Amino acid sequence: IIDYRGGRIRTGPGSIVVLAPGEMHTGGPAACDGYAYRALYAEPSLLTEGILGSPPHFRDPVLDDPELAAALRTAHTDLSACPDPLEAESRLPWLLAALARRHSTARPACDTVPGAAHIAHAVRDRLAD
């Protein structure tokens, strides 16, 4: 259960929760047996650079997208177990772009991946080494 924007949100396994930066909220278990969750605090610019001309707007803070939820969970698990800056720089922008494209009410300014040029140069340099 999350108290957010004057309401109470109930989430379930596999849901994606998107809260606006700086918005006050609380969270707790809906049942006596507790809960677990993974959090990703993305720099807002990752959702706007090259994807949207303005910050994304999500009408509903709880998103039902099992495919994206699974991809986010896998990336979070992999990057937590074996942090690799290059891996993070290549996976996270794709996932955040998918989140913005699929669920934000703001429209894309263009169809490029944020930081793509930087990622390509980092891969090129690593391969050259």
Wavefront OBJ file of the C-alpha trace (Angstrom):
o trace
v 0.000 0.000 0.000
v 1.330 3.432 -0.925
v -0.139 6.705 0.307
v 0.420 9.125 -2.570
v -1.203 12.388 -3.715
v -3.967 12.127 -1.157
v -4.950 8.589 -2.113
v -4.074 5.037 -1.246
v -2.580 2.833 -3.952
v -2.613 -0.947 -3.795
v 0.083 -2.687 -5.787
v 0.722 -6.313 -6.494
v 3.507 -8.590 -7.642
v 4.962 -7.548 -10.982
v 3.503 -4.057 -11.020
v 5.576 -1.017 -11.910
v 5.115 1.989 -9.647
v 6.116 5.388 -11.023
v 6.203 8.272 -8.560
v 7.053 11.825 -9.546
v 10.412 13.076 -8.251
v 10.078 14.947 -4.972
v 6.492 13.817 -4.327
v 5.869 12.768 -0.748
v 4.669 9.207 -0.235
v 4.645 6.406 2.286
v 4.619 2.666 1.772
v 3.894 -0.456 3.700
v 2.665 -4.024 3.421
v -0.942 -4.749 2.489
v -0.812 -8.026 4.444
v 0.728 -9.106 7.732
v 3.392 -11.230 6.027
v 5.274 -8.187 4.695
v 6.477 -7.265 1.248
v 9.573 -6.746 -0.852
v 10.259 -4.425 -3.746
v 13.074 -3.151 -5.929
v 13.596 0.568 -6.472
v 15.253 2.426 -9.295
v 15.832 6.140 -8.841
v 16.506 7.303 -12.377
v 17.862 10.746 -13.118
v 14.879 12.559 -14.717
v 17.077 13.579 -17.654
v 17.297 9.891 -18.642
v 13.584 10.027 -19.408
v 13.727 13.286 -21.360
v 17.012 13.368 -23.321
v 16.230 12.414 -26.884
v 12.955 10.732 -25.961
v 10.530 13.390 -24.806
v 10.663 17.126 -25.247
v 9.370 17.552 -21.710
v 9.403 15.458 -18.549
v 7.177 12.387 -18.811
v 3.761 12.426 -17.223
v 2.241 9.221 -15.939
v -1.512 9.464 -15.298
v -1.544 6.383 -13.119
v 1.309 5.652 -10.717
v 0.744 1.877 -11.038
v 1.492 0.444 -14.464
v 0.450 -2.992 -15.677
v 3.161 -4.063 -18.109
v 4.398 -7.570 -17.218
v 6.993 -7.669 -20.011
v 8.600 -4.359 -18.996
v 8.322 -5.231 -15.291
v 10.206 -8.482 -15.916
v 12.892 -6.674 -17.949
v 13.337 -4.052 -15.222
v 13.514 -6.726 -12.525
v 16.117 -8.708 -14.496
v 18.236 -5.620 -15.181
v 18.044 -4.560 -11.516
v 19.049 -8.046 -10.341
v 21.887 -8.358 -12.857
v 23.284 -4.884 -12.234
v 23.042 -5.273 -8.456
v 24.895 -8.602 -8.526
v 27.614 -7.492 -10.918
v 27.765 -3.701 -11.316
v 29.178 -2.780 -14.711
v 28.916 0.896 -15.725
v 28.904 0.050 -19.438
v 26.153 -2.525 -18.951
v 24.098 -0.026 -16.953
v 24.668 2.706 -19.546
v 23.410 0.427 -22.288
v 20.484 -1.362 -20.608
v 18.868 1.289 -18.464
v 18.300 3.935 -21.163
v 16.505 1.345 -23.322
v 14.251 0.317 -20.463
v 13.515 3.893 -19.407
v 12.778 4.810 -23.030
v 10.329 1.901 -23.197
v 8.700 3.080 -19.970
v 8.284 6.623 -21.327
v 7.095 5.506 -24.769
v 4.587 2.965 -23.489
v 3.123 4.785 -20.522
v 3.813 8.526 -20.530
v 1.173 10.861 -21.875
v 3.924 13.167 -23.171
v 4.771 12.506 -26.817
v 8.268 11.649 -28.072
v 10.280 14.481 -29.588
v 12.212 11.960 -31.700
v 12.939 8.252 -31.800
v 16.497 8.068 -30.477
v 17.846 6.464 -27.350
v 19.161 8.936 -24.764
v 22.930 8.881 -24.639
v 23.191 6.554 -27.657
v 26.254 8.342 -29.042
v 27.991 8.143 -25.659
v 27.151 4.438 -25.395
v 28.453 3.730 -28.902
v 31.717 5.547 -28.177
v 32.171 3.713 -24.867
v 31.622 0.350 -26.601
v 34.025 1.301 -29.389
v 36.695 2.355 -26.889
v 36.270 -0.794 -24.813
v 36.530 -2.990 -27.915
v 39.633 -1.096 -29.033
v 41.260 -1.695 -25.629
l 1 2 3 4 5 6 7 8 9 10 11 12 13 14 15 16 17 18 19 20 21 22 23 24 25 26 27 28 29 30 31 32 33 34 35 36 37 38 39 40 41 42 43 44 45 46 47 48 49 50 51 52 53 54 55 56 57 58 59 60 61 62 63 64 65 66 67 68 69 70 71 72 73 74 75 76 77 78 79 80 81 82 83 84 85 86 87 88 89 90 91 92 93 94 95 96 97 98 99 100 101 102 103 104 105 106 107 108 109 110 111 112 113 114 115 116 117 118 119 120 121 122 123 124 125 126 127 128 129
